[in-house]
């Protein structure tokens, strides 16, 4: 049986998870980079190509748990917290840390997805889905990332196009 996989479509702003173990397909609205697609370090673009889920961070964390440097801060996101830290790039609830599979395109050197800290993670409800708004990551709603996180094993293939 073929492994499950995630397909991210930058044009349609949709993430499709094909779970071949449960024989189900889940589709989510997402938000990718406002700077578009690209692989270069510092570009704040969403990298394309074949990736894998290298690490899963935040299992069991409360919805809207705030992460900084992939560690929970002890905070739960709220509009008041946003007011206190207006420039924070909010990484909430769960993190699926991506690693590129294509050397020279999205792996190693100045194009390394993992060293660029590109994740699939949730974001505040005030951030719109379906339009490019991120700094490179793939953003989801909290309940959606929890559902996806609980189904996706480390090593799952992620195609971003």
Rosetta blueprint (number, residue, H / E / L):
1 X L
2 X L
3 X L
4 X L
5 X E
6 X E
7 X E
8 X E
9 X E
10 X L
11 X L
12 X L
13 X L
14 X E
15 X E
16 X E
17 X E
18 X E
19 X E
20 X L
21 X L
22 X L
23 X L
24 X E
25 X E
26 X E
27 X E
28 X E
29 X E
30 X L
31 X E
32 X L
33 X E
34 X L
35 X L
36 X L
37 X E
38 X L
39 X L
40 X L
41 X L
42 X L
43 X L
44 X L
45 X L
46 X E
47 X L
48 X L
49 X E
50 X E
51 X E
52 X E
53 X E
54 X E
55 X E
56 X E
57 X E
58 X L
59 X L
60 X L
61 X L
62 X L
63 X L
64 X L
65 X E
66 X E
67 X E
68 X E
69 X L
70 X L
71 X E
72 X E
73 X E
74 X E
75 X E
76 X E
77 X L
78 X L
79 X H
80 X H
81 X H
82 X H
83 X H
84 X H
85 X L
86 X L
87 X L
88 X L
89 X L
90 X L
91 X E
92 X E
93 X E
94 X E
95 X E
96 X E
97 X E
98 X E
99 X E
100 X E
101 X L
102 X L
103 X E
104 X L
105 X L
106 X L
107 X E
108 X L
109 X H
110 X H
111 X H
112 X L
113 X L
114 X L
115 X L
116 X L
117 X L
118 X L
119 X E
120 X E
121 X E
122 X E
123 X L
124 X L
125 X L
126 X L
127 X L
128 X L
129 X L
130 X L
131 X L
132 X L
133 X L
134 X E
135 X L
136 X L
137 X L
138 X E
139 X E
140 X E
141 X L
142 X H
143 X H
144 X H
145 X H
146 X H
147 X H
148 X H
149 X H
150 X H
151 X H
152 X L
153 X L
154 X L
155 X L
156 X L
157 X E
158 X E
159 X E
160 X E
161 X L
